[in-house]
Amino acid sequence: MDTGYIIREAKPHEFSAIGTLMVSKYSQLEDFPNPQEQPDYYKLLANIGSLIDNPKVKLVAAIYTNGDIGGAVVYFGDMTFYGSGDIAP
């Protein structure tokens, strides 16, 4: 396995793979709602790249030097776009 990686904004051609990875990992979390319980949330995860349509939202990925995706996070530069009514800590 390649151990070198870079952290950068995800590119549009990576969005689908990142969404698939997020759905896979979140659905395996213990005590976390599953896709049947939260279908809209998992739809959002699958289409995670759509969040960057909002200003001040970035999809940041860890990309191995061989091009594989190691993980990703969504950065909200303005919590207004988080969807929590601007009340998240």
Backbone as a printed PyTorch tensor [residue, N CA C, xyz], in Angstrom:
tensor([[[  0.8380,  -1.1850,   0.0000],
         [  0.0000,   0.0000,   0.0000],
         [  0.8790,   1.2430,   0.0000]],

        [[  0.4830,   2.2060,  -0.7770],
         [  1.1820,   3.4810,  -0.8670],
         [  0.9570,   4.2540,   0.4260]],

        [[  2.0170,   4.7490,   1.0540],
         [  1.8660,   5.4620,   2.3140],
         [  2.0050,   6.9710,   2.1740]],

        [[  2.3960,   7.4600,   0.9990],
         [  2.4950,   8.8920,   0.8070],
         [  1.1780,   9.4570,   0.3100]],

        [[  0.8120,  10.6280,   0.7790],
         [ -0.4200,  11.2570,   0.3240],
         [ -0.2950,  12.7720,   0.4230]],

        [[ -1.2090,  13.4500,  -0.2460],
         [ -1.2950,  14.9010,  -0.1490],
         [ -2.7100,  15.2800,   0.2630]],

        [[ -2.8210,  16.4120,   0.9070],
         [ -4.1240,  16.9550,   1.2990],
         [ -4.3940,  18.1370,   0.3750]],

        [[ -5.5530,  18.0930,  -0.2870],
         [ -5.9090,  19.1760,  -1.2010],
         [ -7.4090,  19.1570,  -1.4270]],

        [[ -7.8950,  20.2070,  -2.0630],
         [ -9.3040,  20.2240,  -2.4300],
         [ -9.5590,  19.1100,  -3.4460]],

        [[-10.6720,  18.4230,  -3.2650],
         [-11.0400,  17.3580,  -4.1800],
         [-11.3770,  17.9390,  -5.5470]],

        [[-11.1140,  17.1550,  -6.5550],
         [-11.4180,  17.5500,  -7.9280],
         [-12.7370,  16.9070,  -8.3510]],

        [[-13.4720,  17.5670,  -9.2270],
         [-14.7960,  17.0440,  -9.6170],
         [-14.8040,  15.5770, -10.0440]],

        [[-13.7730,  15.1190, -10.7140],
         [-13.7720,  13.7190, -11.1330],
         [-13.6140,  12.7460,  -9.9550]],

        [[-13.3080,  13.2590,  -8.7710],
         [-13.1490,  12.4370,  -7.5720],
         [-14.4010,  12.4040,  -6.6950]],

        [[-15.3620,  13.2780,  -6.9670],
         [-16.5350,  13.4190,  -6.0990],
         [-17.2950,  12.1110,  -5.9210]],

        [[-17.5260,  11.3980,  -6.9910],
         [-18.3010,  10.1620,  -6.9170],
         [-17.6000,   9.1280,  -6.0400]],

        [[-16.3010,   8.9580,  -6.2300],
         [-15.5410,   7.9900,  -5.4280],
         [-15.5140,   8.4000,  -3.9590]],

        [[-15.4130,   9.6890,  -3.6970],
         [-15.4320,  10.1700,  -2.3090],
         [-16.7990,   9.8960,  -1.6930]],

        [[-17.8620,  10.1520,  -2.4340],
         [-19.2050,   9.8670,  -1.9410],
         [-19.3890,   8.3940,  -1.6240]],

        [[-18.9130,   7.5360,  -2.4970],
         [-19.0010,   6.0880,  -2.2760],
         [-18.2310,   5.6890,  -1.0230]],

        [[-17.0370,   6.2510,  -0.8530],
         [-16.2220,   5.9640,   0.3250],
         [-16.9400,   6.4140,   1.5950]],

        [[-17.5160,   7.6140,   1.5730],
         [-18.2050,   8.1290,   2.7590],
         [-19.4170,   7.2730,   3.1180]],

        [[-20.2040,   6.8900,   2.1240],
         [-21.3620,   6.0260,   2.3880],
         [-20.8940,   4.7140,   3.0060]],

        [[-19.8630,   4.1360,   2.4460],
         [-19.3430,   2.8720,   2.9550],
         [-18.8940,   2.9940,   4.4070]],

        [[-18.1310,   4.0170,   4.7050],
         [-17.5720,   4.1600,   6.0550],
         [-18.6250,   4.5680,   7.0730]],

        [[-19.4760,   5.5320,   6.7340],
         [-20.5000,   5.9720,   7.6820],
         [-21.4760,   4.8450,   7.9880]],

        [[-21.8220,   4.0350,   7.0050],
         [-22.7860,   2.9560,   7.2250],
         [-22.2210,   1.8470,   8.1100]],

        [[-20.9120,   1.8430,   8.3230],
         [-20.2760,   0.8400,   9.1780],
         [-20.0500,   1.3260,  10.6090]],

        [[-20.3400,   2.6030,  10.8810],
         [-20.1090,   3.1480,  12.2130],
         [-21.0920,   2.5610,  13.2230]],

        [[-20.5730,   2.1310,  14.3350],
         [-21.4100,   1.5850,  15.3880],
         [-22.3150,   2.6720,  15.9600]],

        [[-23.5590,   2.3570,  16.1570],
         [-24.5610,   3.2550,  16.7290],
         [-24.8480,   4.4880,  15.8770]],

        [[-24.4840,   4.4430,  14.6020],
         [-24.7900,   5.5370,  13.6770],
         [-25.9670,   5.0830,  12.8280]],

        [[-26.9050,   5.9830,  12.5260],
         [-28.0520,   5.5740,  11.7000],
         [-27.5940,   4.9400,  10.3840]],

        [[-28.3190,   3.9120,   9.9590],
         [-27.9710,   3.2280,   8.7170],
         [-28.7210,   3.8690,   7.5440]],

        [[-28.3980,   3.4660,   6.3250],
         [-29.0410,   4.0710,   5.1500],
         [-30.5660,   3.9410,   5.1290]],

        [[-31.1050,   2.8820,   5.6960],
         [-32.5530,   2.7230,   5.7240],
         [-33.2060,   3.7030,   6.7080]],

        [[-32.4870,   4.0320,   7.7730],
         [-33.0100,   4.9620,   8.7750],
         [-32.8690,   6.4200,   8.3430]],

        [[-31.8380,   6.7240,   7.5910],
         [-31.5480,   8.1030,   7.1790],
         [-31.2320,   8.1650,   5.6850]],

        [[-32.1740,   7.8060,   4.8290],
         [-31.8720,   7.7560,   3.3940],
         [-31.4510,   9.1080,   2.8050]],

        [[-32.0350,  10.1900,   3.2820],
         [-31.6690,  11.5040,   2.7460],
         [-30.2240,  11.8640,   3.0940]],

        [[-29.7880,  11.5080,   4.2950],
         [-28.4140,  11.7870,   4.7010],
         [-27.4280,  11.0040,   3.8290]],

        [[-27.7380,   9.7410,   3.5850],
         [-26.8470,   8.9250,   2.7630],
         [-26.8700,   9.3790,   1.3040]],

        [[-27.9800,   9.9200,   0.8580],
         [-28.0350,  10.4950,  -0.4900],
         [-27.1100,  11.7110,  -0.5520]],

        [[-27.1230,  12.5220,   0.5040],
         [-26.2150,  13.6680,   0.5810],
         [-24.7630,  13.2010,   0.5550]],

        [[-24.4490,  12.1770,   1.3400],
         [-23.0780,  11.6580,   1.3410],
         [-22.6670,  11.1710,  -0.0400]],

        [[-23.5530,  10.4370,  -0.6970],
         [-23.2410,   9.9010,  -2.0210],
         [-22.9730,  11.0150,  -3.0260]],

        [[-23.6030,  12.1570,  -2.8210],
         [-23.4560,  13.3080,  -3.7200],
         [-22.7000,  14.4410,  -3.0270]],

        [[-21.7140,  14.0840,  -2.2300],
         [-21.0070,  15.0390,  -1.3670],
         [-20.4140,  16.2120,  -2.1350]],

        [[-20.0360,  16.0120,  -3.3710],
         [-19.4540,  17.0930,  -4.1690],
         [-20.4110,  18.2380,  -4.4090]],

        [[-21.7200,  17.9860,  -4.3160],
         [-22.7010,  19.0520,  -4.5520],
         [-22.6400,  20.1310,  -3.4730]],

        [[-22.0750,  19.8150,  -2.3200],
         [-22.0000,  20.8110,  -1.2490],
         [-21.1170,  21.9910,  -1.6090]],

        [[-20.1490,  21.7830,  -2.4970],
         [-19.2540,  22.8970,  -2.8100],
         [-19.9110,  23.9260,  -3.7140]],

        [[-21.1660,  23.6810,  -4.1000],
         [-21.9080,  24.7010,  -4.8340],
         [-22.1830,  25.9050,  -3.9420]],

        [[-22.1040,  25.7100,  -2.6370],
         [-22.3170,  26.7910,  -1.6810],
         [-21.0140,  27.5460,  -1.4370]],

        [[-21.1010,  28.8640,  -1.3350],
         [-19.8700,  29.6260,  -1.0550],
         [-19.2870,  29.2320,   0.3020]],

        [[-17.9920,  29.2780,   0.3920],
         [-17.2480,  29.0070,   1.6180],
         [-17.3370,  27.5570,   2.0870]],

        [[-17.7040,  26.6430,   1.1900],
         [-17.7090,  25.2200,   1.5060],
         [-16.6730,  24.5540,   0.6120]],

        [[-15.8210,  23.7360,   1.2280],
         [-14.7510,  23.0440,   0.5050],
         [-14.8150,  21.5550,   0.8080]],

        [[-14.5070,  20.7500,  -0.1780],
         [-14.3470,  19.3100,   0.0120],
         [-12.8500,  19.0480,  -0.0690]],

        [[-12.2770,  18.6630,   1.0520],
         [-10.8320,  18.4650,   1.1630],
         [-10.5620,  16.9640,   1.2620]],

        [[ -9.6230,  16.4950,   0.4560],
         [ -9.3530,  15.0590,   0.3760],
         [ -7.8990,  14.7430,   0.6540]],

        [[ -7.6890,  13.5370,   1.1720],
         [ -6.3480,  12.9660,   1.2980],
         [ -6.1960,  12.0020,   0.1200]],

        [[ -5.2660,  12.3180,  -0.7650],
         [ -5.0650,  11.5360,  -1.9830],
         [ -3.6810,  10.9000,  -1.9210]],

        [[ -3.6600,   9.5710,  -1.9980],
         [ -2.3770,   8.8750,  -2.0310],
         [ -1.6460,   9.2210,  -3.3220]],

        [[ -0.3420,   9.0950,  -3.3000],
         [  0.4510,   9.4400,  -4.4800],
         [  0.1260,   8.5710,  -5.6840]],

        [[ -0.5160,   7.4150,  -5.4590],
         [ -0.9250,   6.5790,  -6.5890],
         [ -2.3100,   6.9700,  -7.1200]],

        [[ -2.9310,   8.0090,  -6.5200],
         [ -4.2250,   8.5050,  -6.9730],
         [ -5.4140,   7.9880,  -6.1990]],

        [[ -5.2270,   6.9750,  -5.3440],
         [ -6.3280,   6.4590,  -4.5340],
         [ -6.7480,   7.4980,  -3.4940]],

        [[ -8.0160,   7.4670,  -3.1510],
         [ -8.5490,   8.3950,  -2.1630],
         [ -8.4920,   7.7430,  -0.7900]],

        [[ -7.8370,   8.4210,   0.1430],
         [ -7.7050,   7.8980,   1.4960],
         [ -8.8070,   8.3610,   2.4250]],

        [[ -9.4100,   9.4940,   2.1230],
         [-10.4670,  10.0550,   2.9640],
         [-10.7620,  11.4720,   2.5500]],

        [[-11.7780,  12.0480,   3.1610],
         [-12.1530,  13.4240,   2.8330],
         [-12.9750,  14.0180,   3.9610]],

        [[-12.9720,  15.3310,   4.0260],
         [-13.8020,  16.0760,   4.9740],
         [-14.4280,  17.2510,   4.2420]],

        [[-15.5590,  17.6780,   4.7550],
         [-16.1960,  18.8780,   4.2360],
         [-15.8710,  20.0020,   5.2030]],

        [[-15.3320,  21.0890,   4.6720],
         [-15.0020,  22.2640,   5.4770],
         [-16.0420,  23.3410,   5.2180]],

        [[-16.6810,  23.8040,   6.2860],
         [-17.6570,  24.8880,   6.1940],
         [-17.0210,  26.1560,   6.7320]],

        [[-16.6830,  27.0780,   5.8350],
         [-16.1060,  28.3460,   6.2330],
         [-17.1470,  29.2860,   6.8170]],

        [[-18.4050,  28.9500,   6.6590],
         [-19.5300,  29.7210,   7.1880],
         [-20.5830,  28.6990,   7.5900]],

        [[-20.8820,  28.6110,   8.8740],
         [-21.7980,  27.5860,   9.3710],
         [-23.2250,  27.7600,   8.8560]],

        [[-23.5170,  28.8610,   8.2280],
         [-24.8370,  29.0490,   7.6060],
         [-25.1120,  27.9380,   6.6070]],

        [[-24.0670,  27.4350,   5.9610],
         [-24.2090,  26.4250,   4.9240],
         [-24.1540,  25.0000,   5.4620]],

        [[-24.0050,  24.8560,   6.7780],
         [-23.9670,  23.5280,   7.3850],
         [-25.3370,  22.8780,   7.4310]],

        [[-26.3630,  23.6790,   7.5100],
         [-27.7170,  23.1470,   7.5620],
         [-28.2380,  22.9930,   8.9730]],

        [[-27.5080,  23.5250,   9.9300],
         [-27.9310,  23.3950,  11.3230],
         [-28.5910,  24.6680,  11.8360]],

        [[-28.8950,  25.5870,  10.9460],
         [-29.4920,  26.8480,  11.3780],
         [-28.4770,  27.7440,  12.0660]],

        [[-27.2000,  27.5620,  11.7500],
         [-26.1180,  28.3700,  12.3050],
         [-25.9620,  28.1870,  13.8050]],

        [[-26.3420,  27.0030,  14.3390],
         [-26.2280,  26.7800,  15.7640],
         [-25.1670,  25.7410,  16.1250]],

        [[-24.5220,  25.1530,  15.1270],
         [-23.4830,  24.1530,  15.4230],
         [-22.2940,  24.8240,  16.0770]],

        [[-21.6510,  24.1230,  17.0110],
         [-20.4860,  24.7150,  17.7020],
         [-19.3190,  24.9380,  16.7660]]])
